[in-house]
C-alpha cells in the first residue's frame, strides 16, 4: 500500500498507542512477561478493550 494513500493512519496510531500503554512491548529490559502466556493474555485484553471502545 503506498504511503500517500492515507489508509495506514489507523494502524500507525494503534501501534503508537500500544507502545505507550503496554510497556512490555516497548522495552523488554524494564517490564517483561516471564511467560509467553501472560504476554499473549495482556495483548489480547488490550486489543479487545481498544476495539470495544471504538464507536460503531
N, CA, C and O atoms as CSV, one atom per row, in Angstrom:
chain,resi,resn,atom,element,x,y,z
A,1,UNK,N,N,0.844,-1.163,0.000
A,1,UNK,CA,C,0.000,0.000,0.000
A,1,UNK,C,C,0.900,1.240,0.000
A,1,UNK,O,O,1.786,1.345,0.848
A,2,UNK,N,N,0.699,2.163,-0.909
A,2,UNK,CA,C,1.544,3.366,-0.953
A,2,UNK,C,C,1.300,4.267,0.251
A,2,UNK,O,O,0.202,4.296,0.808
A,3,UNK,N,N,2.335,5.001,0.642
A,3,UNK,CA,C,2.242,5.860,1.823
A,3,UNK,C,C,1.265,7.011,1.640
A,3,UNK,O,O,0.669,7.479,2.610
A,4,UNK,N,N,1.095,7.464,0.423
A,4,UNK,CA,C,0.221,8.613,0.201
A,4,UNK,C,C,-1.258,8.239,0.126
A,4,UNK,O,O,-2.095,9.105,-0.132
A,5,UNK,N,N,-1.598,6.966,0.345
A,5,UNK,CA,C,-2.998,6.567,0.282
A,5,UNK,C,C,-3.770,7.005,1.516
A,5,UNK,O,O,-4.990,7.156,1.449
A,6,UNK,N,N,-3.083,7.218,2.659
A,6,UNK,CA,C,-3.745,7.671,3.874
A,6,UNK,C,C,-4.456,6.583,4.644
A,6,UNK,O,O,-5.153,6.871,5.617
A,7,UNK,N,N,-4.296,5.336,4.230
A,7,UNK,CA,C,-5.006,4.250,4.891
A,7,UNK,C,C,-4.198,3.600,6.007
A,7,UNK,O,O,-4.690,2.694,6.679
A,8,UNK,N,N,-2.979,4.048,6.210
A,8,UNK,CA,C,-2.165,3.462,7.275
A,8,UNK,C,C,-2.236,4.275,8.561
A,8,UNK,O,O,-1.612,3.905,9.555
A,9,UNK,N,N,-2.983,5.376,8.561
A,9,UNK,CA,C,-3.068,6.239,9.727
A,9,UNK,C,C,-3.608,5.485,10.939
A,9,UNK,O,O,-3.052,5.598,12.031
A,10,UNK,N,N,-4.679,4.720,10.762
A,10,UNK,CA,C,-5.282,3.982,11.867
A,10,UNK,C,C,-4.304,2.964,12.447
A,10,UNK,O,O,-4.204,2.826,13.666
A,11,UNK,N,N,-3.594,2.261,11.595
A,11,UNK,CA,C,-2.650,1.242,12.044
A,11,UNK,C,C,-1.482,1.876,12.785
A,11,UNK,O,O,-1.066,1.377,13.830
A,12,UNK,N,N,-0.953,2.966,12.255
A,12,UNK,CA,C,0.160,3.654,12.910
A,12,UNK,C,C,-0.261,4.226,14.260
A,12,UNK,O,O,0.515,4.192,15.214
A,13,UNK,N,N,-1.471,4.748,14.348
A,13,UNK,CA,C,-1.971,5.287,15.610
A,13,UNK,C,C,-2.126,4.173,16.637
A,13,UNK,O,O,-1.792,4.358,17.807
A,14,UNK,N,N,-2.631,3.014,16.205
A,14,UNK,CA,C,-2.774,1.878,17.115
A,14,UNK,C,C,-1.409,1.390,17.598
A,14,UNK,O,O,-1.254,1.067,18.776
A,15,UNK,N,N,-0.416,1.331,16.703
A,15,UNK,CA,C,0.930,0.907,17.100
A,15,UNK,C,C,1.524,1.860,18.125
A,15,UNK,O,O,2.139,1.420,19.096
A,16,UNK,N,N,1.347,3.149,17.921
A,16,UNK,CA,C,1.878,4.140,18.857
A,16,UNK,C,C,1.176,4.037,20.210
A,16,UNK,O,O,1.829,4.102,21.251
A,17,UNK,N,N,-0.134,3.879,20.202
A,17,UNK,CA,C,-0.887,3.749,21.450
A,17,UNK,C,C,-0.483,2.495,22.194
A,17,UNK,O,O,-0.330,2.526,23.415
A,18,UNK,N,N,-0.307,1.396,21.489
A,18,UNK,CA,C,0.077,0.151,22.161
A,18,UNK,C,C,1.480,0.249,22.743
A,18,UNK,O,O,1.730,-0.299,23.816
A,19,UNK,N,N,2.398,0.926,22.072
A,19,UNK,CA,C,3.739,1.112,22.632
A,19,UNK,C,C,3.707,1.968,23.887
A,19,UNK,O,O,4.466,1.721,24.824
A,20,UNK,N,N,2.835,2.973,23.918
A,20,UNK,CA,C,2.756,3.861,25.074
A,20,UNK,C,C,2.077,3.185,26.258
A,20,UNK,O,O,2.513,3.358,27.396
A,21,UNK,N,N,1.030,2.428,26.014
A,21,UNK,CA,C,0.239,1.860,27.108
A,21,UNK,C,C,0.698,0.486,27.549
A,21,UNK,O,O,0.500,0.116,28.706
A,22,UNK,N,N,1.301,-0.271,26.665
A,22,UNK,CA,C,1.777,-1.611,27.010
A,22,UNK,C,C,3.297,-1.551,27.024
A,22,UNK,O,O,3.952,-1.730,25.997
A,23,UNK,N,N,3.841,-1.297,28.201
A,23,UNK,CA,C,5.293,-1.094,28.297
A,23,UNK,C,C,6.068,-2.365,27.978
A,23,UNK,O,O,7.256,-2.303,27.659
A,24,UNK,N,N,5.420,-3.496,28.060
A,24,UNK,CA,C,6.106,-4.757,27.754
A,24,UNK,C,C,6.475,-4.858,26.284
A,24,UNK,O,O,7.368,-5.622,25.917
A,25,UNK,N,N,5.794,-4.093,25.444
A,25,UNK,CA,C,6.106,-4.093,24.014
A,25,UNK,C,C,7.191,-3.085,23.669
A,25,UNK,O,O,7.839,-3.200,22.629
A,26,UNK,N,N,7.389,-2.105,24.529
A,26,UNK,CA,C,8.339,-1.043,24.211
A,26,UNK,C,C,9.768,-1.445,24.539
A,26,UNK,O,O,10.653,-1.350,23.687
A,27,UNK,N,N,9.999,-1.892,25.761
A,27,UNK,CA,C,11.356,-2.201,26.179
A,27,UNK,C,C,11.356,-3.440,27.044
A,27,UNK,O,O,10.734,-3.453,28.106
A,28,UNK,N,N,12.024,-4.453,26.620
A,28,UNK,CA,C,11.969,-5.720,27.308
A,28,UNK,C,C,12.699,-5.701,28.646
A,28,UNK,O,O,12.304,-6.412,29.570
A,29,UNK,N,N,13.750,-4.905,28.767
A,29,UNK,CA,C,14.552,-4.951,29.982
A,29,UNK,C,C,13.856,-4.298,31.175
A,29,UNK,O,O,14.176,-4.626,32.317
A,30,UNK,N,N,12.914,-3.384,30.942
A,30,UNK,CA,C,12.262,-2.701,32.059
A,30,UNK,C,C,11.042,-3.453,32.571
A,30,UNK,O,O,10.895,-3.626,33.781
A,31,UNK,N,N,10.189,-3.891,31.705
A,31,UNK,CA,C,8.971,-4.590,32.106
A,31,UNK,C,C,8.731,-5.703,31.095
A,31,UNK,O,O,8.467,-5.437,29.923
A,32,UNK,N,N,8.821,-6.925,31.542
A,32,UNK,CA,C,8.625,-8.027,30.612
A,32,UNK,C,C,7.821,-9.128,31.278
A,32,UNK,O,O,7.781,-9.224,32.505
A,33,UNK,N,N,7.183,-9.956,30.471
A,33,UNK,CA,C,6.422,-11.089,30.971
A,33,UNK,C,C,7.351,-12.274,31.120
A,33,UNK,O,O,8.178,-12.547,30.250
A,34,UNK,N,N,7.207,-12.970,32.227
A,34,UNK,CA,C,8.058,-14.137,32.434
A,34,UNK,C,C,7.588,-15.328,31.612
A,34,UNK,O,O,8.354,-16.258,31.358
A,35,UNK,N,N,6.336,-15.297,31.203
A,35,UNK,CA,C,5.851,-16.393,30.368
A,35,UNK,C,C,5.146,-15.823,29.135
A,35,UNK,O,O,4.588,-14.726,29.167
A,36,UNK,N,N,5.188,-16.579,28.079
A,36,UNK,CA,C,4.562,-16.162,26.828
A,36,UNK,C,C,3.047,-16.064,26.984
A,36,UNK,O,O,2.410,-15.208,26.371
A,37,UNK,N,N,2.475,-16.941,27.802
A,37,UNK,CA,C,1.029,-16.912,28.026
A,37,UNK,C,C,0.560,-15.611,28.645
A,37,UNK,O,O,-0.494,-15.090,28.277
A,38,UNK,N,N,1.343,-15.074,29.593
A,38,UNK,CA,C,0.985,-13.793,30.209
A,38,UNK,C,C,1.035,-12.658,29.192
A,38,UNK,O,O,0.165,-11.787,29.190
A,39,UNK,N,N,2.040,-12.662,28.336
A,39,UNK,CA,C,2.160,-11.622,27.318
A,39,UNK,C,C,1.012,-11.697,26.317
A,39,UNK,O,O,0.446,-10.668,25.947
A,40,UNK,N,N,0.669,-12.886,25.883
A,40,UNK,CA,C,-0.439,-13.057,24.938
A,40,UNK,C,C,-1.753,-12.621,25.576
A,40,UNK,O,O,-2.568,-11.964,24.928
A,41,UNK,N,N,-1.964,-12.982,26.847
A,41,UNK,CA,C,-3.174,-12.559,27.549
A,41,UNK,C,C,-3.264,-11.052,27.687
A,41,UNK,O,O,-4.333,-10.469,27.506
A,42,UNK,N,N,-2.147,-10.420,28.005
A,42,UNK,CA,C,-2.117,-8.967,28.132
A,42,UNK,C,C,-2.436,-8.297,26.802
A,42,UNK,O,O,-3.233,-7.360,26.753
A,43,UNK,N,N,-1.818,-8.770,25.726
A,43,UNK,CA,C,-2.073,-8.183,24.407
A,43,UNK,C,C,-3.511,-8.418,23.959
A,43,UNK,O,O,-4.120,-7.539,23.349
A,44,UNK,N,N,-4.061,-9.598,24.256
A,44,UNK,CA,C,-5.447,-9.892,23.888
A,44,UNK,C,C,-6.387,-8.942,24.614
A,44,UNK,O,O,-7.310,-8.398,24.009
A,45,UNK,N,N,-6.156,-8.736,25.917
A,45,UNK,CA,C,-7.007,-7.823,26.681
A,45,UNK,C,C,-6.895,-6.393,26.175
A,45,UNK,O,O,-7.900,-5.687,26.088
A,46,UNK,N,N,-5.690,-5.960,25.842
A,46,UNK,CA,C,-5.505,-4.601,25.336
A,46,UNK,C,C,-6.230,-4.410,24.009
A,46,UNK,O,O,-6.938,-3.419,23.829
A,47,UNK,N,N,-6.062,-5.339,23.087
A,47,UNK,CA,C,-6.709,-5.231,21.772
A,47,UNK,C,C,-8.224,-5.317,21.912
A,47,UNK,O,O,-8.951,-4.568,21.258
A,48,UNK,N,N,-8.707,-6.226,22.763
A,48,UNK,CA,C,-10.147,-6.381,22.972
A,48,UNK,C,C,-10.746,-5.092,23.548
A,48,UNK,O,O,-11.797,-4.637,23.098
A,49,UNK,N,N,-10.077,-4.513,24.539
A,49,UNK,CA,C,-10.581,-3.281,25.155
A,49,UNK,C,C,-10.541,-2.113,24.172
A,49,UNK,O,O,-11.476,-1.313,24.127
A,50,UNK,N,N,-9.475,-2.008,23.390
A,50,UNK,CA,C,-9.387,-0.888,22.447
A,50,UNK,C,C,-10.415,-1.029,21.327
A,50,UNK,O,O,-10.952,-0.024,20.861
A,51,UNK,N,N,-10.699,-2.248,20.888
A,51,UNK,CA,C,-11.728,-2.449,19.861
A,51,UNK,C,C,-13.115,-2.169,20.416
A,51,UNK,O,O,-13.982,-1.654,19.709
A,52,UNK,N,N,-13.323,-2.513,21.695
A,52,UNK,CA,C,-14.626,-2.300,22.318
A,52,UNK,C,C,-14.917,-0.816,22.521
A,52,UNK,O,O,-16.076,-0.402,22.508
A,53,UNK,N,N,-13.869,-0.015,22.709
A,53,UNK,CA,C,-14.069,1.410,22.960
A,53,UNK,C,C,-14.240,2.221,21.675
A,53,UNK,O,O,-14.501,3.422,21.747
A,54,UNK,N,N,-14.100,1.605,20.512
A,54,UNK,CA,C,-14.289,2.320,19.247
A,54,UNK,C,C,-15.772,2.592,19.011
A,54,UNK,O,O,-16.611,1.770,19.379
A,55,UNK,N,N,-16.107,3.722,18.410
A,55,UNK,CA,C,-17.517,3.982,18.097
A,55,UNK,C,C,-17.996,3.038,16.995
A,55,UNK,O,O,-17.213,2.619,16.143
A,56,UNK,N,N,-19.285,2.707,17.019
A,56,UNK,CA,C,-19.806,1.765,15.995
A,56,UNK,C,C,-19.843,2.332,14.609
A,56,UNK,O,O,-20.256,1.648,13.673
